[in-house]
Amino acid sequence: MPLLPAALLVSTLLAPAPVRFAWPLPPPHSVVRAFEAPASPFGPGHRGVDLSAPAGTAVLAAGDATVVFAGAVAARTLVSLEHRNGLRTTYEPVAPTVSAGRPVRRGEVIGHLEAGHCPSPCLHWGARRGHAYLDPLRLVSLGRVRLLPLTTPSRGG
């Protein structure tokens, strides 16, 4: 096994860990509708994911943030959080337990799920940076999964 140069080893150990996000609901994490990016800014799509959970379930901040909105928009209540680097996450329909301007930590309760978004209660969780909508599941996954064969093909012969 090759040895790493001391400077590389020290910089690797001292490098800040990447910012990780957490699921906005306790397990199990049942996705009932996936993210569908719109083809144009005002085109059809599903600008978030729907996660199944019973009404009254605690909704959690996916990451450290500041509450930028907590209240009613049209007929639904929601919470919107501003994270570092301009990332904003939204959670609806939620009865907020936080108010605008308040800092929150990853995993902190920001409200409780209300019925009304799906046929059975579900949380609509959205993410965007600027005007670009993002798949919020990318915040909690490690990226693409690639399956490899169990055995390698033999060479020659």
Phi and psi restraints in degrees (value plus and minus 20) as a CYANA .aco file:
   2 PRO   PHI     -90.7   -50.7
   2 PRO   PSI     128.7   168.7
   3 LEU   PHI    -109.7   -69.7
   3 LEU   PSI     121.7   161.7
   4 LEU   PHI    -105.2   -65.2
   4 LEU   PSI     123.1   163.1
   5 PRO   PHI     -78.3   -38.3
   5 PRO   PSI     124.8   164.8
   6 ALA   PHI     -76.6   -36.6
   6 ALA   PSI     -60.7   -20.7
   7 ALA   PHI     -83.3   -43.3
   7 ALA   PSI     -60.8   -20.8
   8 LEU   PHI     -86.9   -46.9
   8 LEU   PSI     -62.2   -22.2
   9 LEU   PHI     -82.5   -42.5
   9 LEU   PSI     -66.1   -26.1
  10 VAL   PHI     -84.7   -44.7
  10 VAL   PSI     -64.1   -24.1
  11 SER   PHI     -86.1   -46.1
  11 SER   PSI     -53.5   -13.5
  12 THR   PHI     -87.1   -47.1
  12 THR   PSI     -61.9   -21.9
  13 LEU   PHI     -90.8   -50.8
  13 LEU   PSI     -50.5   -10.5
  14 LEU   PHI    -114.0   -74.0
  14 LEU   PSI     -26.4    13.6
  15 ALA   PHI     -85.1   -45.1
  15 ALA   PSI     119.7   159.7
  16 PRO   PHI     -85.8   -45.8
  16 PRO   PSI     122.5   162.5
  17 ALA   PHI     -88.2   -48.2
  17 ALA   PSI     126.9   166.9
  18 PRO   PHI     -83.4   -43.4
  18 PRO   PSI     128.3   168.3
  19 VAL   PHI     -85.5   -45.5
  19 VAL   PSI     104.7   144.7
  20 ARG   PHI    -131.3   -91.3
  20 ARG   PSI     125.0   165.0
  21 PHE   PHI    -130.5   -90.5
  21 PHE   PSI     142.1   182.1
  22 ALA   PHI    -140.6  -100.6
  22 ALA   PSI     141.9   181.9
  23 TRP   PHI     -83.6   -43.6
  23 TRP   PSI     123.6   163.6
  24 PRO   PHI    -102.0   -62.0
  24 PRO   PSI     -20.0    20.0
  25 LEU   PHI    -155.1  -115.1
  25 LEU   PSI     132.5   172.5
  26 PRO   PHI     -87.3   -47.3
  26 PRO   PSI     139.1   179.1
  27 PRO   PHI     -82.2   -42.2
  27 PRO   PSI     138.0   178.0
  28 PRO   PHI     -98.2   -58.2
  28 PRO   PSI     137.9   177.9
  29 HIS   PHI    -126.3   -86.3
  29 HIS   PSI      64.2   104.2
  30 SER   PHI    -113.6   -73.6
  30 SER   PSI      93.4   133.4
  31 VAL   PHI    -105.8   -65.8
  31 VAL   PSI      98.2   138.2
  32 VAL   PHI    -118.2   -78.2
  32 VAL   PSI     -38.7     1.3
  33 ARG   PHI    -171.5  -131.5
  33 ARG   PSI     107.8   147.8
  34 ALA   PHI    -103.8   -63.8
  34 ALA   PSI     148.3   188.3
  35 PHE   PHI     -88.9   -48.9
  35 PHE   PSI     115.4   155.4
  36 GLU   PHI    -151.9  -111.9
  36 GLU   PSI      85.7   125.7
  37 ALA   PHI     -84.8   -44.8
  37 ALA   PSI     117.2   157.2
  38 PRO   PHI     -93.0   -53.0
  38 PRO   PSI     129.1   169.1
  39 ALA   PHI     -94.1   -54.1
  39 ALA   PSI     -45.0    -5.0
  40 SER   PHI    -160.2  -120.2
  40 SER   PSI     144.0   184.0
  41 PRO   PHI     -73.5   -33.5
  41 PRO   PSI     -54.2   -14.2
  42 PHE   PHI    -131.1   -91.1
  42 PHE   PSI      -7.6    32.4
  43 GLY   PHI     -98.2   -58.2
  43 GLY   PSI     150.0   190.0
  44 PRO   PHI     -90.0   -50.0
  44 PRO   PSI     135.2   175.2
  45 GLY   PHI     148.1   188.1
  45 GLY   PSI    -195.8  -155.8
  46 HIS   PHI    -146.9  -106.9
  46 HIS   PSI      82.0   122.0
  47 ARG   PHI    -105.5   -65.5
  47 ARG   PSI      28.9    68.9
  48 GLY   PHI     147.9   187.9
  48 GLY   PSI    -187.3  -147.3
  49 VAL   PHI    -146.5  -106.5
  49 VAL   PSI     131.5   171.5
  50 ASP   PHI    -126.5   -86.5
  50 ASP   PSI     106.1   146.1
  51 LEU   PHI    -135.3   -95.3
  51 LEU   PSI     104.9   144.9
  52 SER   PHI     -94.2   -54.2
  52 SER   PSI     116.4   156.4
  53 ALA   PHI    -186.5  -146.5
  53 ALA   PSI     135.3   175.3
  54 PRO   PHI     -88.6   -48.6
  54 PRO   PSI     127.8   167.8
  55 ALA   PHI     -76.1   -36.1
  55 ALA   PSI     121.8   161.8
  56 GLY   PHI      73.4   113.4
  56 GLY   PSI     -30.3     9.7
  57 THR   PHI     -82.4   -42.4
  57 THR   PSI     119.9   159.9
  58 ALA   PHI     -85.9   -45.9
  58 ALA   PSI     111.9   151.9
  59 VAL   PHI    -121.3   -81.3
  59 VAL   PSI     112.1   152.1
  60 LEU   PHI    -132.1   -92.1
  60 LEU   PSI     126.2   166.2
  61 ALA   PHI     -85.1   -45.1
  61 ALA   PSI     109.0   149.0
  62 ALA   PHI     -91.5   -51.5
  62 ALA   PSI     -42.2    -2.2
  63 GLY   PHI    -181.4  -141.4
  63 GLY   PSI     149.9   189.9
  64 ASP   PHI     -80.4   -40.4
  64 ASP   PSI     116.4   156.4
  65 ALA   PHI    -186.7  -146.7
  65 ALA   PSI    -199.1  -159.1
  66 THR   PHI    -139.4   -99.4
  66 THR   PSI     115.2   155.2
  67 VAL   PHI     -90.0   -50.0
  67 VAL   PSI     102.5   142.5
  68 VAL   PHI    -123.6   -83.6
  68 VAL   PSI     -39.2     0.8
  69 PHE   PHI    -177.7  -137.7
  69 PHE   PSI     119.4   159.4
  70 ALA   PHI    -170.0  -130.0
  70 ALA   PSI      86.6   126.6
  71 GLY   PHI     144.6   184.6
  71 GLY   PSI    -180.0  -140.0
  72 ALA   PHI    -112.7   -72.7
  72 ALA   PSI     118.5   158.5
  73 VAL   PHI    -150.6  -110.6
  73 VAL   PSI      97.3   137.3
  74 ALA   PHI      36.1    76.1
  74 ALA   PSI    -142.9  -102.9
  75 ALA   PHI    -118.5   -78.5
  75 ALA   PSI     -14.5    25.5
  76 ARG   PHI    -142.0  -102.0
  76 ARG   PSI     132.8   172.8
  77 THR   PHI    -124.1   -84.1
  77 THR   PSI     125.7   165.7
  78 LEU   PHI    -169.7  -129.7
  78 LEU   PSI     147.0   187.0
  79 VAL   PHI    -146.4  -106.4
  79 VAL   PSI     116.3   156.3
  80 SER   PHI    -144.6  -104.6
  80 SER   PSI     109.9   149.9
  81 LEU   PHI    -137.6   -97.6
  81 LEU   PSI     118.7   158.7
  82 GLU   PHI    -124.0   -84.0
  82 GLU   PSI      98.9   138.9
  83 HIS   PHI    -121.1   -81.1
  83 HIS   PSI     159.2   199.2
  84 ARG   PHI     -81.7   -41.7
  84 ARG   PSI     138.9   178.9
  85 ASN   PHI      41.1    81.1
  85 ASN   PSI       6.2    46.2
  86 GLY   PHI      55.8    95.8
  86 GLY   PSI      -9.3    30.7
  87 LEU   PHI     -98.8   -58.8
  87 LEU   PSI     113.2   153.2
  88 ARG   PHI    -143.6  -103.6
  88 ARG   PSI     112.7   152.7
  89 THR   PHI    -136.4   -96.4
  89 THR   PSI     126.5   166.5
  90 THR   PHI    -147.4  -107.4
  90 THR   PSI     131.3   171.3
  91 TYR   PHI    -158.1  -118.1
  91 TYR   PSI     102.5   142.5
  92 GLU   PHI    -174.6  -134.6
  92 GLU   PSI     134.4   174.4
  93 PRO   PHI    -100.5   -60.5
  93 PRO   PSI     108.3   148.3
  94 VAL   PHI    -153.0  -113.0
  94 VAL   PSI     113.7   153.7
  95 ALA   PHI    -103.4   -63.4
  95 ALA   PSI      84.9   124.9
  96 PRO   PHI     -86.0   -46.0
  96 PRO   PSI     125.1   165.1
  97 THR   PHI    -135.3   -95.3
  97 THR   PSI     -11.9    28.1
  98 VAL   PHI    -145.4  -105.4
  98 VAL   PSI     148.2   188.2
  99 SER   PHI    -152.5  -112.5
  99 SER   PSI     141.4   181.4
 100 ALA   PHI     -77.5   -37.5
 100 ALA   PSI     120.6   160.6
 101 GLY   PHI      73.5   113.5
 101 GLY   PSI     -31.6     8.4
 102 ARG   PHI    -105.1   -65.1
 102 ARG   PSI     111.3   151.3
 103 PRO   PHI     -95.4   -55.4
 103 PRO   PSI     124.9   164.9
 104 VAL   PHI    -151.5  -111.5
 104 VAL   PSI     135.7   175.7
 105 ARG   PHI    -126.7   -86.7
 105 ARG   PSI     133.4   173.4
 106 ARG   PHI     -73.8   -33.8
 106 ARG   PSI     111.1   151.1
 107 GLY   PHI      68.7   108.7
 107 GLY   PSI     -26.1    13.9
 108 GLU   PHI     -96.1   -56.1
 108 GLU   PSI     121.9   161.9
 109 VAL   PHI     -88.6   -48.6
 109 VAL   PSI     106.9   146.9
 110 ILE   PHI    -132.3   -92.3
 110 ILE   PSI     -27.1    12.9
 111 GLY   PHI     147.9   187.9
 111 GLY   PSI    -190.2  -150.2
 112 HIS   PHI    -150.8  -110.8
 112 HIS   PSI     119.0   159.0
 113 LEU   PHI     -83.6   -43.6
 113 LEU   PSI     114.4   154.4
 114 GLU   PHI    -129.4   -89.4
 114 GLU   PSI     137.0   177.0
 115 ALA   PHI     -94.4   -54.4
 115 ALA   PSI     141.4   181.4
 116 GLY   PHI     108.2   148.2
 116 GLY   PSI     -36.6     3.4
 117 HIS   PHI    -109.8   -69.8
 117 HIS   PSI     -61.0   -21.0
 118 CYS   PHI    -137.9   -97.9
 118 CYS   PSI     149.9   189.9
 119 PRO   PHI     -75.2   -35.2
 119 PRO   PSI     -61.3   -21.3
 120 SER   PHI    -132.6   -92.6
 120 SER   PSI     134.3   174.3
 121 PRO   PHI     -72.8   -32.8
 121 PRO   PSI     117.1   157.1
 122 CYS   PHI    -173.5  -133.5
 122 CYS   PSI     135.9   175.9
 123 LEU   PHI    -118.2   -78.2
 123 LEU   PSI     107.2   147.2
 124 HIS   PHI    -111.5   -71.5
 124 HIS   PSI      96.7   136.7
 125 TRP   PHI    -134.6   -94.6
 125 TRP   PSI      99.1   139.1
 126 GLY   PHI    -139.1   -99.1
 126 GLY   PSI     140.1   180.1
 127 ALA   PHI    -165.6  -125.6
 127 ALA   PSI     122.0   162.0
 128 ARG   PHI    -173.4  -133.4
 128 ARG   PSI     134.6   174.6
 129 ARG   PHI    -145.3  -105.3
 129 ARG   PSI      95.9   135.9
 130 GLY   PHI      44.7    84.7
 130 GLY   PSI    -146.1  -106.1
 131 HIS   PHI    -119.2   -79.2
 131 HIS   PSI     -17.7    22.3
 132 ALA   PHI    -113.0   -73.0
 132 ALA   PSI     101.4   141.4
 133 TYR   PHI    -100.9   -60.9
 133 TYR   PSI     119.7   159.7
 134 LEU   PHI    -141.3  -101.3
 134 LEU   PSI     136.1   176.1
 135 ASP   PHI     -96.7   -56.7
 135 ASP   PSI      92.1   132.1
 136 PRO   PHI     -84.9   -44.9
 136 PRO   PSI     -40.4    -0.4
 137 LEU   PHI     -84.8   -44.8
 137 LEU   PSI     -42.9    -2.9
 138 ARG   PHI     -87.3   -47.3
 138 ARG   PSI     -39.6     0.4
 139 LEU   PHI     -93.3   -53.3
 139 LEU   PSI     -46.7    -6.7
 140 VAL   PHI    -131.4   -91.4
 140 VAL   PSI     -22.5    17.5
 141 SER   PHI    -125.1   -85.1
 141 SER   PSI     144.6   184.6
 142 LEU   PHI    -112.9   -72.9
 142 LEU   PSI     -10.2    29.8
 143 GLY   PHI      88.2   128.2
 143 GLY   PSI    -182.0  -142.0
 144 ARG   PHI     -89.2   -49.2
 144 ARG   PSI     122.2   162.2
 145 VAL   PHI    -119.1   -79.1
 145 VAL   PSI     112.4   152.4
 146 ARG   PHI    -144.9  -104.9
 146 ARG   PSI     103.6   143.6
 147 LEU   PHI    -106.5   -66.5
 147 LEU   PSI     117.2   157.2
 148 LEU   PHI    -132.7   -92.7
 148 LEU   PSI     134.7   174.7
 149 PRO   PHI     -86.6   -46.6
 149 PRO   PSI     132.1   172.1
 150 LEU   PHI     -88.7   -48.7
 150 LEU   PSI     -53.6   -13.6
 151 THR   PHI    -147.1  -107.1
 151 THR   PSI     138.4   178.4
 152 THR   PHI    -119.0   -79.0
 152 THR   PSI     122.9   162.9
 153 PRO   PHI     -84.5   -44.5
 153 PRO   PSI     125.3   165.3
 154 SER   PHI     -95.9   -55.9
 154 SER   PSI     129.8   169.8
 155 ARG   PHI    -115.9   -75.9
 155 ARG   PSI     125.6   165.6
 156 GLY   PHI      48.4    88.4
 156 GLY   PSI    -186.2  -146.2
